[in-house]
Amino acid sequence: MGRLRKAEAEAIAALEQAVLSGTPGEAARLCGNFGTSIFTAHILGLAGHFRGLDMVKVLVENGASFRLGATGKDAVRALIPRVLDNELATYLPDFFILFLLKYPERTLQYILTEYLDELMERQENPLQPVSGEELTAVAEYLCDNAQKACFCPGDLLYYAILTDDTDMTAAIKRKGVTLSDEKCKMLTEGGGGGQWFMYCDLISMVKDGDFVRIMTTLIDEINAAGQTGDALSAPPDKKLHFTEWFCDINRKRFFSPELLPFFLEHFNQSKMNKTKLMKRMIQDDNAACLAVAASAGWLRTPRKRDEMIQYAMDSQKQECTAYLLEYKNRTADFAAEADKAEKKLMRELNADPNSPSQLKKNWSFQKKRDGTLMITGYKGRSTVLSIPEQIGEDKVTEIDDWALSHAAPRIKEPTREFRKTITKITVPGSVEVIGRSAFRGLISLQELVIQPGVKKMGENAFTDCWQLKSVVVPEGVTDLGANAFSCRQYLSELESVVLPSTLDIFSVQRKRFPPAPHLFCNCPKLTVRIPPMPKAIAYCKEEQLKYECYDIGEVRK
């Protein structure tokens, strides 16, 4: 039985059998012998489901509880292996409370049925569940003895509501019970691991005709818990949490024009990807739901409205296109929109391209640990780029791997095509590192200015920039990565490259290994200008490069 000790497994089996087919006295004797040393949560649940109040009282009075304990998971692994094979293991204590429900099949039927069927096969006489009234009496007793039984009444209330057990719900509420803080927090803020997925599954099992009533009851209980102070994380009128998974599992309901208003009123809209949801409505040609979304303000901005109109037209969804165009004609202030667009255009034309606001608009960047910035992308539309020295008060010291490459992973196709049109790049002296493949594949790049300050250029930094004709790698660069100026798709137009005396491959201290990198593959027109250093000359000869030596003193001036 898994990692469960043999003696404990035998004790659990004996107590289980006594509860299911024996007398309360026999169960009391066994439970008294074991005390709290064995796992009894499932036995208490079974006692409530099949034997009723007298058996539950005997067990609780003799130390049985819903406590999971140190060996609880081992016991469950042995009893119900499937539970611990998935995320359901995160709510094991809840699992055994489900036996106290009138309709346990409305919860995790595929696990409960499997477990109960196996249990029934081991019984000589068929077991029948107790009546609903008896289950209610069990629940009331456990509420009164919650601490002793390690029982959470608020969690039973939660499951009673979700399974539409109105008698159980009423009985527990008469005891003054509210939802537990843990459940309120999960329902309004998310989290909870497997419990969140169980909640989504439970909601999916609710009949469509009962959905609004059950969810309204749950919302009322969340607010009641907040008002009593028992659930500080759920103040009155807090919205229910919303995730993409919750939407997927309730797709038919969410995209129903009759039920969508309920979702928008009671669920947290800030967690909804409104663009994605409206596009799904358009894909279904669901103009009625689009109208509900519009009434909730989802099409408030002209930009979003026009984006959805274009998407509907591109998708050839006639009903949604007709609705969106009608909505625009009915609600748009065309004169105001035109005036706003004109003012925006004038601001952009007159804006200082080097102002912090414009730089933040045009450049993507990340802050490094040392407080400086790393450029990660370009969002503007100019084909002549000057990497900024600083953005706001922060200095730019690095260009990230693939930052401006048209071959970068995970970029949109328009961005990829635009990067192929960049003609000039200036790298300022504040930048110390140019990352791997940072400018790779810029097939229109004709002019490259790298100001002194750069120390390292990663491999493939300018690979396949085949229209470049001349490059000066400034003094101070020590590390030039492999294939930095190579071409793979075309023969390069590169005619002149000046290499600095500071390159580590030219240093007299450098060992031959690791080998010097290949920098200029497929550059047939190239003449390399190098310092008159033995290692530099040896490098060019080894790579079969045409070269000229320059005067180091002149270059440094």
Buried (B, 14 or more C-beta within 10 A) or exposed (E): BEEBEEEBBEBBBBBBBBBBBBEBEBBBBBBEBBEBEBBBBBBBBBBBBBBBBBBBBBBBBBBBBBBBBEBBBBBBBBBBEEBBEEBBBBBBBBBBBBBBBBBBBBBBEEBBEBBBEEBEEEEEEEBEBBEBEBBBBBBBBBBEBBEEBBBBBBBBBBBBBBBBBBBBBEBBBEBEBBBBBBBBBBBBBBEBEBBBBBBBBBBBBBEEEEBBEBBEBBBEBBBBBBEEEBBEBBBEEBBBBBBEEBBEBBEEBBBBBEBBBBBBEBBBBEBBEBEEBBBBBBEBBBBBBBBBBBEBEBBEEBEBBBBBBEBBBEBEBEBBBEBBEEBBEEEEEEEEBEEEEEEEEEEEEEEEEEEBEBBBEBBEBEEEEEEBBBBBBBEEEEBEBBBBBBBEEBBBBBBBBBBBBBBBEEBEEEBBEBBBEBBBBEBBEBBBBBBBBBBBBBBBBBBBEBBEBBBBBBBBBBBBBBBBBBBBBBBBBBBBBBBBBBBBEEEBBBEBBBBBBBBBBBEEEEEEEEEBBEBBBBBEEBBBBBBEBEBBBBBBEEBEBEBEBBEBEEBEE
